[in-house]
Amino acid sequence: FLAVFVGISSGLICALFGKVLLFVYSLRVANPFVFIPFLPLVGLLIVFVYAKFGKGANQGMSLIFETALGKKTQIRRRMISFSMVSTWFSNVFGASVGREGVAVQIGADLGFQIAKPFKNPLISKTLLIAGIAGGFGGLFRTPLAAVCFALEVLVAGELIFEIGRASCRERV
């Protein structure tokens, strides 16, 4: 139930993120000479905000991977808002930044925050995968590919299937 909730929630958030991203992109395309000259200043502003208020949110994907592998134990909630807003600003002012990483960060952060009270590594990893799959699927509208992507990114060569009381480990 929690995995479904995390997947749907991160999918909805990433779908909204994508809609706003398309809007800011069209705004820049319609007015390139208004926004592009200010790109260096916006870049400096984003770096300053991350340094001053980010508190770990600037680690991005490496923080997601380290948390999924158990090397780190904390993902800050602010990662969602920082990654969304900085991507919107970067795009409107002409920077070439991707949206895939933001979807992964949003989904992973949401899954992590919901799993935190359980203090169970299996629940945490499951909700990280569900969040990443939901975010990626919500942004690109490809749910099956998103599940495969999330498993590929976080499982690192080993799948564990649990059916009822029996479990099975498969090397991939």
Backbone as CSV, one residue per row, in Angstrom:
resi,resn,N_x,N_y,N_z,CA_x,CA_y,CA_z,C_x,C_y,C_z
1,PHE,0.826,-1.196,0.000,0.000,0.000,0.000,0.869,1.258,0.000
2,LEU,1.901,1.267,0.849,2.774,2.440,0.897,3.503,2.656,-0.423
3,ALA,3.948,1.584,-1.054,4.657,1.716,-2.326,3.745,2.300,-3.402
4,VAL,2.488,1.862,-3.421,1.522,2.406,-4.380,1.289,3.884,-4.095
5,PHE,1.125,4.238,-2.828,0.924,5.634,-2.443,2.120,6.492,-2.849
6,VAL,3.329,6.013,-2.567,4.544,6.760,-2.919,4.655,6.902,-4.429
7,GLY,4.395,5.824,-5.155,4.483,5.876,-6.618,3.509,6.860,-7.230
8,ILE,2.262,6.806,-6.770,1.251,7.732,-7.300,1.572,9.171,-6.912
9,SER,1.967,9.386,-5.665,2.271,10.750,-5.205,3.451,11.344,-5.956
10,SER,4.539,10.575,-6.084,5.697,11.116,-6.799,5.386,11.290,-8.283
11,GLY,4.545,10.421,-8.834,4.134,10.588,-10.228,3.357,11.874,-10.448
12,LEU,2.450,12.177,-9.531,1.675,13.417,-9.641,2.560,14.648,-9.486
13,ILE,3.478,14.612,-8.519,4.375,15.757,-8.311,5.251,15.965,-9.545
14,CYS,5.775,14.880,-10.095,6.648,15.000,-11.276,5.871,15.392,-12.528
15,ALA,4.619,14.983,-12.624,3.796,15.427,-13.750,3.578,16.937,-13.673
16,LEU,3.307,17.448,-12.477,3.174,18.896,-12.289,4.491,19.603,-12.596
17,PHE,5.591,19.035,-12.104,6.918,19.594,-12.399,7.126,19.691,-13.908
18,GLY,6.787,18.628,-14.633,6.958,18.612,-16.083,6.089,19.637,-16.796
19,LYS,4.849,19.816,-16.326,3.957,20.816,-16.940,4.530,22.226,-16.772
20,VAL,5.008,22.529,-15.559,5.602,23.852,-15.326,6.869,24.011,-16.154
21,LEU,7.655,22.936,-16.272,8.876,22.992,-17.068,8.571,23.297,-18.531
22,LEU,7.533,22.699,-19.077,7.132,23.005,-20.454,6.698,24.464,-20.595
23,PHE,6.016,24.977,-19.569,5.586,26.380,-19.603,6.785,27.326,-19.591
24,VAL,7.750,27.106,-18.678,8.895,28.022,-18.606,9.760,27.913,-19.855
25,TYR,9.819,26.718,-20.437,10.560,26.552,-21.681,9.909,27.376,-22.792
26,SER,8.587,27.311,-22.900,7.899,28.079,-23.947,8.035,29.578,-23.702
27,LEU,8.090,29.966,-22.451,8.301,31.377,-22.105,9.663,31.857,-22.595
28,ARG,10.697,31.037,-22.385,12.040,31.414,-22.839,12.127,31.419,-24.360
29,VAL,11.528,30.442,-25.014,11.577,30.375,-26.479,10.886,31.589,-27.091
30,ALA,9.809,32.039,-26.471,9.086,33.204,-26.981,9.845,34.507,-26.737
31,ASN,10.707,34.550,-25.709,11.432,35.778,-25.341,12.906,35.490,-25.043
32,PRO,13.657,34.973,-25.998,15.027,34.547,-25.682,15.953,35.682,-25.239
33,PHE,15.799,36.849,-25.820,16.718,37.938,-25.498,16.377,38.619,-24.178
34,VAL,15.238,38.281,-23.621,14.869,38.816,-22.307,15.526,37.989,-21.211
35,PHE,15.594,36.669,-21.381,16.050,35.781,-20.312,17.513,35.360,-20.418
36,ILE,17.972,34.991,-21.595,19.295,34.388,-21.753,20.434,35.272,-21.232
37,PRO,20.414,36.589,-21.409,21.525,37.397,-20.886,21.717,37.302,-19.369
38,PHE,20.681,36.906,-18.658,20.771,36.839,-17.198,21.152,35.457,-16.676
39,LEU,21.463,34.522,-17.571,21.801,33.163,-17.164,22.984,33.102,-16.188
40,PRO,24.082,33.833,-16.411,25.180,33.756,-15.445,24.775,34.211,-14.034
41,LEU,23.966,35.264,-13.965,23.528,35.750,-12.655,22.617,34.730,-11.962
42,VAL,21.737,34.120,-12.714,20.851,33.108,-12.148,21.659,31.898,-11.693
43,GLY,22.663,31.526,-12.473,23.537,30.423,-12.073,24.233,30.710,-10.752
44,LEU,24.755,31.909,-10.609,25.395,32.299,-9.341,24.391,32.313,-8.190
45,LEU,23.188,32.783,-8.458,22.144,32.805,-7.432,21.794,31.386,-6.979
46,ILE,21.668,30.469,-7.919,21.344,29.078,-7.576,22.466,28.466,-6.735
47,VAL,23.706,28.697,-7.128,24.841,28.168,-6.360,24.842,28.756,-4.951
48,PHE,24.591,30.044,-4.834,24.551,30.686,-3.522,23.444,30.109,-2.647
49,VAL,22.256,29.958,-3.209,21.120,29.438,-2.429,21.388,28.007,-1.965
50,TYR,21.934,27.173,-2.844,22.271,25.804,-2.441,23.323,25.802,-1.333
51,ALA,24.345,26.660,-1.472,25.412,26.696,-0.468,24.913,27.224,0.875
52,LYS,24.066,28.218,0.825,23.599,28.858,2.062,22.479,28.079,2.751
53,PHE,21.536,27.564,1.967,20.333,26.956,2.550,20.141,25.477,2.197
54,GLY,20.965,24.936,1.314,20.767,23.583,0.806,20.950,22.473,1.819
55,LYS,21.946,22.575,2.674,22.232,21.566,3.702,22.175,20.143,3.154
56,GLY,22.988,19.851,2.172,23.061,18.510,1.617,22.226,18.294,0.371
57,ALA,21.321,19.197,0.060,20.477,19.018,-1.125,21.294,19.125,-2.407
58,ASN,22.471,19.737,-2.340,23.296,19.907,-3.532,24.019,18.630,-3.933
59,GLN,23.942,17.580,-3.121,24.596,16.319,-3.471,23.822,15.549,-4.528
60,GLY,22.559,15.848,-4.682,21.747,15.308,-5.768,21.742,13.802,-5.874
61,MET,22.043,13.309,-7.070,21.944,11.882,-7.354,22.909,11.057,-6.529
62,SER,24.094,11.579,-6.247,25.031,10.790,-5.443,24.469,10.526,-4.054
63,LEU,23.748,11.476,-3.492,23.107,11.268,-2.196,22.032,10.189,-2.283
64,ILE,21.273,10.164,-3.368,20.240,9.145,-3.560,20.883,7.760,-3.607
65,PHE,21.939,7.615,-4.396,22.596,6.313,-4.515,23.217,5.877,-3.188
66,GLU,23.888,6.795,-2.511,24.524,6.448,-1.241,23.491,6.065,-0.185
67,THR,22.355,6.710,-0.200,21.295,6.363,0.748,20.706,4.998,0.412
68,ALA,20.486,4.742,-0.865,19.928,3.453,-1.278,20.865,2.302,-0.954
69,LEU,22.169,2.563,-1.016,23.152,1.523,-0.713,23.501,1.446,0.770
70,GLY,22.873,2.302,1.574,23.089,2.257,3.015,24.311,3.021,3.495
71,LYS,24.970,3.769,2.629,26.161,4.522,3.025,25.803,5.828,3.728
72,LYS,24.651,6.386,3.395,24.153,7.603,4.043,22.786,7.290,4.623
73,THR,22.401,8.059,5.626,21.126,7.774,6.292,20.144,8.932,6.238
74,GLN,20.463,9.985,5.512,19.597,11.162,5.544,19.450,11.773,4.162
75,ILE,18.216,12.007,3.749,17.916,12.830,2.574,17.061,13.974,3.089
76,ARG,17.485,15.170,2.836,16.739,16.339,3.312,15.470,16.546,2.506
77,ARG,14.401,16.896,3.192,13.124,17.154,2.512,13.228,18.288,1.517
78,ARG,14.113,19.207,1.764,14.221,20.371,0.878,14.745,20.019,-0.510
79,MET,15.245,18.802,-0.690,15.760,18.412,-2.002,14.697,18.539,-3.085
80,ILE,13.455,18.212,-2.755,12.373,18.300,-3.745,12.213,19.736,-4.233
81,SER,12.028,20.653,-3.319,11.788,22.041,-3.724,13.022,22.659,-4.374
82,PHE,14.204,22.375,-3.841,15.414,22.946,-4.426,15.624,22.456,-5.854
83,SER,15.472,21.159,-6.073,15.725,20.638,-7.416,14.679,21.119,-8.414
84,MET,13.424,21.201,-7.996,12.374,21.673,-8.902,12.586,23.140,-9.272
85,VAL,12.725,23.979,-8.283,12.827,25.422,-8.533,14.103,25.765,-9.295
86,SER,15.227,25.147,-8.928,16.471,25.464,-9.635,16.410,24.990,-11.093
87,THR,15.729,23.887,-11.351,15.579,23.426,-12.737,14.675,24.371,-13.521
88,TRP,13.602,24.816,-12.906,12.725,25.779,-13.589,13.484,27.056,-13.928
89,PHE,14.198,27.614,-12.945,14.947,28.847,-13.187,16.022,28.639,-14.244
90,SER,16.733,27.513,-14.151,17.780,27.241,-15.137,17.211,27.176,-16.543
91,ASN,16.083,26.511,-16.701,15.476,26.374,-18.023,14.932,27.688,-18.556
92,VAL,14.284,28.462,-17.731,13.717,29.715,-18.232,14.809,30.689,-18.663
93,PHE,16.000,30.584,-18.039,17.079,31.489,-18.404,18.051,30.885,-19.418
94,GLY,17.751,29.672,-19.926,18.496,29.131,-21.052,19.540,28.086,-20.745
95,ALA,19.637,27.607,-19.523,20.618,26.562,-19.224,20.139,25.226,-19.774
96,SER,21.075,24.392,-20.084,20.746,23.065,-20.590,20.855,22.076,-19.427
97,VAL,19.762,21.904,-18.712,19.736,20.968,-17.583,18.646,19.941,-17.836
98,GLY,18.907,18.735,-17.412,17.959,17.653,-17.644,16.859,17.619,-16.602
99,ARG,15.843,16.849,-16.906,14.726,16.717,-15.984,14.673,15.329,-15.375
100,GLU,15.426,14.375,-15.930,15.402,13.010,-15.432,15.889,12.934,-13.993
101,GLY,17.010,13.580,-13.729,17.580,13.563,-12.382,16.649,14.168,-11.358
102,VAL,15.940,15.211,-11.747,14.996,15.849,-10.832,13.859,14.888,-10.500
103,ALA,13.362,14.176,-11.488,12.287,13.204,-11.239,12.760,12.110,-10.291
104,VAL,13.980,11.634,-10.485,14.535,10.609,-9.604,14.690,11.162,-8.189
105,GLN,15.193,12.385,-8.064,15.378,12.978,-6.738,14.051,13.209,-6.029
106,ILE,13.061,13.684,-6.749,11.748,13.916,-6.147,11.167,12.605,-5.634
107,GLY,11.153,11.595,-6.484,10.593,10.303,-6.093,11.352,9.654,-4.950
108,ALA,12.678,9.675,-5.021,13.482,9.069,-3.966,13.306,9.801,-2.644
109,ASP,13.270,11.114,-2.688,13.100,11.893,-1.462,11.741,11.619,-0.834
110,LEU,10.712,11.579,-1.640,9.370,11.297,-1.124,9.312,9.897,-0.511
111,GLY,9.850,8.913,-1.217,9.883,7.557,-0.682,10.671,7.461,0.606
112,PHE,11.801,8.153,0.661,12.632,8.139,1.869,11.897,8.749,3.057
113,GLN,11.249,9.890,2.827,10.559,10.571,3.928,9.418,9.720,4.479
114,ILE,8.717,9.009,3.624,7.606,8.176,4.085,8.129,6.919,4.786
115,ALA,9.283,6.411,4.352,9.857,5.200,4.958,10.588,5.479,6.264
116,LYS,10.963,6.729,6.497,11.800,7.065,7.659,11.253,6.573,8.998
117,PRO,9.966,6.718,9.303,9.483,6.276,10.619,9.596,4.766,10.851
118,PHE,9.673,3.967,9.795,9.702,2.513,9.943,11.070,1.983,10.357
119,LYS,12.132,2.723,10.039,13.497,2.326,10.373,13.811,0.898,9.924
120,ASN,13.340,0.556,8.738,13.552,-0.772,8.178,14.203,-0.603,6.810
121,PRO,15.414,-1.150,6.615,16.105,-0.948,5.336,15.351,-1.497,4.128
122,LEU,14.641,-2.600,4.274,13.896,-3.167,3.149,12.731,-2.266,2.746
123,ILE,12.015,-1.744,3.740,10.922,-0.804,3.445,11.483,0.453,2.804
124,SER,12.593,0.946,3.336,13.206,2.162,2.803,13.610,1.984,1.342
125,LYS,14.276,0.880,1.035,14.713,0.659,-0.345,13.516,0.455,-1.273
126,THR,12.497,-0.264,-0.787,11.301,-0.491,-1.592,10.607,0.824,-1.918
127,LEU,10.480,1.705,-0.932,9.810,2.981,-1.174,10.674,3.928,-2.002
128,LEU,12.000,3.809,-1.901,12.874,4.579,-2.796,12.635,4.154,-4.242
129,ILE,12.588,2.851,-4.472,12.358,2.340,-5.830,10.974,2.755,-6.330
130,ALA,9.959,2.635,-5.471,8.596,3.028,-5.869,8.531,4.520,-6.184
131,GLY,9.203,5.328,-5.381,9.210,6.772,-5.620,9.902,7.139,-6.909
132,ILE,11.038,6.522,-7.166,11.767,6.799,-8.406,10.944,6.363,-9.614
133,ALA,10.356,5.172,-9.534,9.530,4.686,-10.646,8.326,5.596,-10.869
134,GLY,7.674,6.009,-9.789,6.519,6.896,-9.919,6.896,8.246,-10.496
135,GLY,8.004,8.809,-10.019,8.442,10.109,-10.524,8.818,10.067,-11.991
136,PHE,9.591,9.061,-12.345,10.013,8.910,-13.735,8.814,8.645,-14.638
137,GLY,7.915,7.786,-14.178,6.709,7.479,-14.958,5.790,8.674,-15.084
138,GLY,5.674,9.470,-14.020,4.825,10.658,-14.056,5.367,11.732,-14.978
139,LEU,6.672,11.848,-15.030,7.278,12.875,-15.873,7.233,12.491,-17.353
140,PHE,7.545,11.234,-17.642,7.644,10.809,-19.037,6.440,10.007,-19.525
141,ARG,5.500,9.706,-18.649,4.301,8.922,-18.976,4.661,7.546,-19.550
142,THR,5.638,6.917,-18.903,6.087,5.578,-19.308,6.228,4.710,-18.057
143,PRO,5.125,4.257,-17.482,5.204,3.569,-16.188,6.016,2.276,-16.191
144,LEU,5.905,1.461,-17.220,6.651,0.207,-17.248,8.150,0.461,-17.385
145,ALA,8.513,1.373,-18.266,9.927,1.732,-18.418,10.461,2.356,-17.133
146,ALA,9.614,3.105,-16.423,10.038,3.729,-15.174,10.351,2.692,-14.104
147,VAL,9.543,1.639,-14.030,9.810,0.567,-13.072,11.127,-0.118,-13.408
148,CYS,11.348,-0.402,-14.671,12.604,-1.030,-15.088,13.785,-0.123,-14.779
149,PHE,13.640,1.149,-15.039,14.702,2.108,-14.755,15.016,2.146,-13.262
150,ALA,14.002,2.241,-12.424,14.217,2.316,-10.975,14.902,1.051,-10.464
151,LEU,14.480,-0.098,-10.959,15.129,-1.344,-10.542,16.573,-1.389,-11.022
152,GLU,16.801,-0.962,-12.243,18.150,-0.967,-12.789,19.073,-0.036,-12.004
153,VAL,18.564,1.111,-11.623,19.377,2.096,-10.922,19.704,1.666,-9.497
154,LEU,18.744,1.125,-8.779,18.952,0.881,-7.354,19.242,-0.549,-6.943
155,VAL,18.897,-1.504,-7.751,19.073,-2.880,-7.299,20.505,-3.361,-7.515
156,ALA,21.211,-2.820,-8.471,22.630,-3.097,-8.701,22.926,-4.586,-8.843
157,GLY,22.194,-5.249,-9.711,22.517,-6.614,-10.054,21.868,-7.702,-9.220
158,GLU,21.026,-7.377,-8.276,20.398,-8.403,-7.461,18.941,-8.074,-7.218
159,LEU,18.070,-9.008,-7.523,16.646,-8.839,-7.267,16.229,-9.805,-6.173
160,ILE,15.394,-9.349,-5.275,14.860,-10.213,-4.234,13.355,-10.242,-4.404
161,PHE,12.798,-11.418,-4.650,11.371,-11.580,-4.804,10.815,-12.178,-3.528
162,GLU,9.761,-11.599,-3.022,9.107,-12.171,-1.857,7.662,-12.471,-2.208
163,ILE,7.304,-13.739,-2.092,5.942,-14.168,-2.370,5.451,-14.886,-1.119
164,GLY,4.526,-14.282,-0.431,4.051,-14.882,0.813,5.185,-15.012,1.802
165,ARG,5.423,-16.211,2.287,6.497,-16.442,3.246,7.799,-16.859,2.566
166,ALA,7.726,-17.260,1.315,8.933,-17.717,0.616,9.635,-16.522,-0.027
167,SER,10.929,-16.595,-0.124,11.687,-15.554,-0.819,12.725,-16.210,-1.691
168,CYS,13.157,-15.496,-2.694,14.096,-16.018,-3.669,15.051,-14.906,-4.078
169,ARG,16.335,-15.211,-4.139,17.327,-14.245,-4.616,17.745,-14.646,-6.010
170,GLU,17.750,-13.681,-6.890,18.159,-13.911,-8.275,19.293,-12.970,-8.607
171,ARG,20.331,-13.505,-9.183,21.422,-12.683,-9.709,21.029,-12.266,-11.119
172,VAL,21.164,-10.990,-11.403,20.798,-10.477,-12.717,22.057,-10.135,-13.471
